[in-house]
Amino acid sequence: MSLLFETTPDGAGRYIDWILNGLTWTLSLAFGAWAIALVVGTLVGVARTLPGGIWPRLGRVYVETFRNIPLLVQMFFWYFVLPELLPQRVGLAIKQMDPPWGSFVPALICLGLFTAARIAEQVRAGVQALPTGQRAAASALGFGRGGMYRLILLPQAFRIILPTLTNEFMTIFKNTSVALTIGLVELT
């Protein structure tokens, strides 16, 4: 226990300060990415359940892309490749962000969008698990598509997928460790 309060070899602080700083970055990354993932994943999941048209196809492309590219490769893409693909001023601004923000922002976007693809599949499955009578009843009551999803289908679907969402919430904490590969000193 006393080791935690000893001075680090570089003399910059104590070991407990390192751990608390890493915990702060880990929690910030996990909660921020979770917020992005929940919003984007819900929108993509709903798009995947719409009848016909372009939205289900775009949702499928998104899910297949983000689920089939390993997280480490995506992390490297967001950190190393994306600034090179953007206009020069924007890319340079991203590369010149002060540490640790230069690593935090790409890691946040990467983890958020990676997890969103997984949540989209859960939302899709939750909506499709509902009886078809729910849609028919909402239509009979005069609900438009937006109201039907917002007030009838999504609340029921989220009750169904709550256990799997809890699992994804725990997984995102484990996935934050990959951010260490791009220089974000977090709890790992």
N, C-alpha and C positions, 0 to 999 in steps of 0.2 A: 504494500500500500504506500509506503514512503517513497517508492520509486516514482510514483506519479508526480510527486512534488519536488523532485530533484531537477536541477538545471540541465537543460539539453546540452549536448557536446559543443554546439556553436555559441552557447551562452545567451541566446536570444529569448529564452523563456523556460517554462517548465513543460514537462511531458503532458501534464493535464491540459495545458493550454493548447498543445497540438491536437490532442484528442477532441477537445471541445470545439476547436476551429473546424476540424474535419467533420464532426457531427453536424455543425451548423451548415456547412456546404452540402453535405449529404441530404439533410432534411429539406433545405431550400430547393435543391435539384429535384428531389423526389416529389415534393408537393407541387412545385411549378409544372413539372412534366405531367403529373397526374391531372392537373387542371386542363392542360392542353389536350391530353389524351381523352379525357371524358367528353369534352366539347366536340372535338374533331371526330372521335370515334362514334359518338351518338349521331352526328350528322351523316357520316358515311354509312353507318348501319341502317339508318332510316332510308337513305338513298338506295341502298341495296334491296330494300323491300318494296320500293315503288313499282307499280305495274308498268312494264315495257319502257321504251324510251332510252335516252342516253345515260340518265343518272345511275341506273343499276350497273351498266357497263363500266362507267367511270369509277364507281365504288369498287367494283371487282378488280379493276386494274390497280387501284390504290392498295387494296388489301393484298393482292398477290405480290405486288412489288415490295411492299414493306415487310411482309411476313417471310418472303423467300430470300431476302438479302440479309446476311448475318449482321447483328448489331454492331460488331466491331468494324465491319466494312462501312456501314452507314455512318458510324462515328467519325471515321477517317474522311469520308466524303464530305460531311458537314464542316469539318475543321480545315482540311487541306485543299479540297477540290472546289467547293462552292465559292470561296472568295476569288478564285481564279476565273470562274465562269461569269461572275457578276461584272457590271461595268467597273472600270478601273477605280474610280473614286470610292464607290461603295465597298469593293473588295479591299482596298487599302485601308478604309476606315475600320473594317472588321478585323483585319490583321493587326492594326495598331491599337486595339482596345487594351486598356490597362489589365494586367494580370490581377486576379484570376478571371475577370469578366470575359477575356478573350477565349477562354476555354469553357466557361460556364454557359454562355449563350448558345454556342453550337451544340453542347451536350444537352441543354434543355430542349432545344428544337428537335434534336435527334431522338432522345428518349420519348418526348411527347408524341411525335409522329409514329415512331415504332410501336409504342403501346396503343396508340389510337387504332391501328390496324387490327390488333387483337380484340380491342373493345368493340370495334365495328362488327366483327363476327359474332360476338356475344349478343350485341343489340339485335342484329339480324335474326339470330336464333331465337331470342326472346320474343320478338314480334311475331315470328312465324309459328311459335309455339302456342300463340293465342288462338282460341276458336274463331273460325271465320264469321261467326255470328256477331262478334264484337264490331267488326267493320260494317256489317250490314245494319246493325242497330244504330251505330253512329251516323251512317248515311240516312237512315230513316228519321233520325232526330234532326237532320238538317246540318250536321257538321260538315265543314269543308275538310279537305285533306289535312291542312295544318292543324285545325282544331281536333280532328280525329286522332292524330298522332300525339299532340301535346296533352290532351285531356283524357283520352281513353286508352290508347294503345301503349304509349311509353310508360305511364305509371305502372301498368300491369306487367309490362315486360321487365322493368327494372326490379320489380319484386321477384320475378323468376330468376333473373341473372345476378342477384345480389351476392350469392356465394362465389360465383366466378369473378365478379368484380373485386371482391375482397382478396381473392387469390392474385389478381393482377396488381392490386395495390401493394401487396407484399413483394411481388416479383419486381416491381419498379425500384424498390429499395435495393434489391440485389443487383439490378442492372446498372445502378449508379456507379458501381465499381469500375465499369468499363470506361468511365470518363477519366480515369487515371491515365489511360493511354494517350490522351491528348493534353495532359498536363494539369488537370484539375485535381488539386490535392484535397481529397475528401476523406472520409473515415477509413477507407482501405489503407 
